[in-house]
Amino acid sequence: MFCVKCGADGETFKGRCMHCFLEGRQLLLLPPFVDLDRCTGCDEFYVDKKWRTTSAENAAEEAAINALKAIAEARIEAVGAQTIRQDDKNFMVKMDADLEIDGHHVSA
């Protein structure tokens, strides 16, 4: 087989070599912000469809990870996250992920 874009011989995926398939693609989708629900009575957070006693940082990280989506051709294998408190009510969560696409391992 050969890549229909660059002409490289070898294994292809949807007619393209993996390099050309990945080129310019956004592999992960994440909304610009994720809301957290917090109980005003007990301070528990509603994360992953259940109320939990956890820190705001952990709740923000879990909510961001749960909101992460990959393109249809990819499967998320692992996610790393770092939560940074911006103020009392806002956190920035930096994430990276390991994906599998047609037997190839890709980091995003």
N, C-alpha and C positions, 0 to 999 in steps of 0.2 A: 504494500500500500504506500501511497505517498500523500503528503499534505497538499490540499487544493489551494492553500494560500501561499506557502513558501516553496513548495515542491520537494521538501525533504522526504527521503525514503525512510520507511520504518513504520512503527505502530502509529495508528491514528485513532482519534476519538471524534465522532461526528464529522469526519472528513478532514480533520486538521490534526497536526502534531500537537502534543500537549502544550508546548510553548505558544503556538499560535492560538489554540483554544483559550488559554488563560490570558493572553495579551489584552490589556485594556478592560478586562472584566472585573466588576465588583463582585467578589465571591461571597461576602457576608453582608447582610442587611440588618440594620439596627435603627430603631426610631431615634430621633434627636433627643428625646427624653423619655423616661419611664416614671410613672407615678407610683408612689408607695402608699398603701392604706395602713394607718396606724390607729389603734384603738385609743380613744381619749381616756378611757377608764383604767386600762391595765398596761398601756404602752406596748402591747404586742403588735407585731407586723403581720399583715396578710400576704404571705409569700407562698407561691406554688400551691394555691388553692387551700391553704390552711393558716390558721393563726399560730404564730410562733413567737416565743421569747428569744430575741436575738438583738444584737447591736444594730444601730442604724446603718453602719458601714456594711455589715454582713447582709442585711436586708437589701440594701441598694445593689450590692454585688450580685446577689442571687436573682433579683428582679431583672437586672441587665442581662445576665446569662440566659435566663428564661426567655427574654425577648429576642435573643440573637437567632437569626435565621440564615441559612446558607442557600445558595442557588440550588435548583432542583437536581442538578447532576452531582451534587456533592453531599457527603455525609460528614457531619461534625464528629471527630474522634475525641478531641480534648480541647478544653478552653482554659486559658490562664487569665486571671483578672487582678487588677490592682485598683483599689478604691482610694480616692483622694477627696477629703472633705474640703469643700469650697466655702461653706458657711454652715450655720446651724441646721439648715434644711435642704442643702444641695450638695451633691456628691458628683464627682467625675469618675467614671469607671473606665479604665484603659484595659482593653482586652486583645488577646491574640488567640488564634485557634489553629489546630491541626485538622486538616480535611483529607478525605479520601475521595478521589475522583477516578473512576474506572481503574482502580488498582494502583493509582499514583498517589503518593502522599505529598500534600501541599500545605505550606504554612501561610496564614493570612493574618 
